[in-house]
Amino acid sequence: MKRTLLLLVLLVTSQFSYAITKSEQECITKVVYHEARSLKEKDWLKVANVTYNRSKHFKEYHFGAKSKHLCDIVKSKQYTSKRKLKDKIKEKKRYEEIKKSLLTKNWKTKTNALYFTTRNGRMIYSKEWRG
């Protein structure tokens, strides 16, 4: 019984070992909304993953951010949407869709990409940093 309980606790805690704060969740939702709201859900998840990957590799590259906190990563000069983060959300329904998707899907393990760009309505990802 104790072994089963211990295994269950280890399994559950490993799923949440990379938990992010509420403010970080809000920042990631906003950057996905501004960078990829017109694209598909899979692209939302990849944009969130790129942001998360940048926080994991902060010591190596810095990405123009002050710290590895996700909000600092999102507010860095590398995101075209950084000026829009304080803007009012115009498409609230879409914003809520993105927020729900990010809360329910596992976007932290989708890619190892550190870079993304939109071309012709498609997201392009790369593992190479192009700072």
C-alpha positions as CSV (number, residue, x, y, z in Angstrom):
1,M,0.0,0.0,0.0
2,K,2.8,2.5,1.0
3,R,4.7,1.6,-2.2
4,T,1.7,2.2,-4.4
5,L,1.0,5.5,-2.7
6,L,4.7,6.6,-3.1
7,L,4.7,5.7,-6.8
8,L,1.4,7.6,-7.3
9,V,2.8,10.7,-5.6
10,L,6.0,10.5,-7.6
11,L,4.1,10.2,-10.8
12,V,1.8,13.1,-10.1
13,T,4.6,15.4,-8.9
14,S,6.7,14.6,-11.9
15,Q,3.9,15.9,-14.1
16,F,3.9,19.2,-12.3
17,S,7.6,19.7,-11.7
18,Y,7.7,22.4,-14.3
19,A,4.7,24.3,-12.9
20,I,4.4,27.9,-13.8
21,T,2.9,30.7,-11.8
22,K,-0.4,32.4,-12.6
23,S,1.4,35.5,-13.9
24,E,3.6,33.4,-16.1
25,Q,0.5,31.6,-17.5
26,E,-1.1,35.0,-18.2
27,C,2.1,36.2,-20.0
28,I,2.3,33.1,-22.1
29,T,-1.4,33.3,-23.0
30,K,-1.0,36.9,-24.1
31,V,2.1,36.2,-26.3
32,V,0.3,33.3,-28.0
33,Y,-2.7,35.4,-28.5
34,H,-0.7,38.2,-30.1
35,E,1.7,36.0,-32.1
36,A,-0.5,33.2,-33.3
37,R,-4.2,33.7,-32.6
38,S,-5.1,33.4,-36.3
39,L,-3.3,30.1,-36.6
40,K,-4.1,26.5,-35.5
41,E,-4.0,25.2,-31.9
42,K,-0.9,23.2,-32.7
43,D,0.9,26.5,-33.5
44,W,-0.4,28.0,-30.2
45,L,1.2,25.1,-28.3
46,K,4.5,25.5,-30.2
47,V,4.7,29.3,-29.6
48,A,4.1,28.6,-25.8
49,N,6.8,25.8,-26.0
50,V,9.3,28.1,-27.6
51,T,8.8,30.7,-24.8
52,Y,9.2,28.0,-22.2
53,N,12.3,26.6,-23.9
54,R,13.8,30.1,-23.9
55,S,13.3,30.2,-20.1
56,K,15.1,26.8,-19.8
57,H,18.0,28.0,-21.9
58,F,18.2,31.5,-20.4
59,K,21.8,31.1,-19.0
60,E,23.1,30.1,-22.4
61,Y,21.4,32.8,-24.6
62,H,19.6,35.4,-22.5
63,F,17.3,36.1,-25.4
64,G,17.3,39.8,-24.6
65,A,15.5,39.2,-21.3
66,K,16.3,40.3,-17.8
67,S,15.7,36.9,-16.2
68,K,14.4,33.4,-17.0
69,H,10.9,34.3,-15.7
70,L,8.5,33.7,-18.5
71,C,7.1,37.3,-18.3
72,D,10.6,38.7,-18.8
73,I,11.2,36.3,-21.8
74,V,7.8,37.4,-23.3
75,K,8.6,41.1,-22.7
76,S,12.1,40.8,-24.4
77,K,12.9,42.5,-27.7
78,Q,12.7,39.1,-29.4
79,Y,8.9,39.1,-29.5
80,T,7.1,41.4,-31.9
81,S,4.1,41.4,-29.6
82,K,5.9,42.9,-26.6
83,R,4.4,46.3,-27.2
84,K,0.9,44.8,-27.4
85,L,1.1,42.9,-24.1
86,K,-0.6,45.8,-22.3
87,D,-3.2,46.3,-25.0
88,K,-6.8,45.4,-24.3
89,I,-7.7,41.9,-25.6
90,K,-10.1,42.5,-28.5
91,E,-11.1,38.9,-29.3
92,K,-12.0,37.7,-25.8
93,K,-13.5,34.4,-27.1
94,R,-10.3,33.5,-28.9
95,Y,-8.2,34.6,-25.9
96,E,-10.2,32.2,-23.7
97,E,-9.8,29.4,-26.3
98,I,-6.0,29.9,-26.2
99,K,-6.0,30.0,-22.4
100,K,-8.0,26.8,-22.1
101,S,-5.8,25.1,-24.6
102,L,-2.7,26.0,-22.8
103,L,-4.1,24.9,-19.5
104,T,-5.3,21.5,-20.8
105,K,-2.6,20.5,-23.3
106,N,1.0,19.6,-22.6
107,W,2.9,22.2,-24.6
108,K,6.1,21.9,-22.6
109,T,7.4,18.9,-24.5
110,K,6.3,19.5,-28.1
111,T,9.5,20.8,-29.6
112,N,13.0,21.9,-28.6
113,A,12.7,25.0,-30.7
114,L,14.0,28.3,-29.6
115,Y,12.9,30.4,-32.5
116,F,9.7,30.8,-34.5
117,T,8.4,33.1,-37.3
118,T,5.3,33.4,-39.3
119,R,5.5,33.1,-43.1
120,N,2.5,32.9,-45.4
121,G,0.2,32.0,-42.6
122,R,2.5,29.1,-41.4
123,M,4.7,28.9,-38.3
124,I,8.3,28.0,-38.9
125,Y,10.3,26.6,-36.0
126,S,14.0,26.2,-35.4
127,K,16.2,24.8,-32.7
128,E,18.9,27.4,-33.5
129,W,18.9,30.7,-31.8
130,R,19.1,33.6,-34.2
131,G,19.5,36.5,-31.7
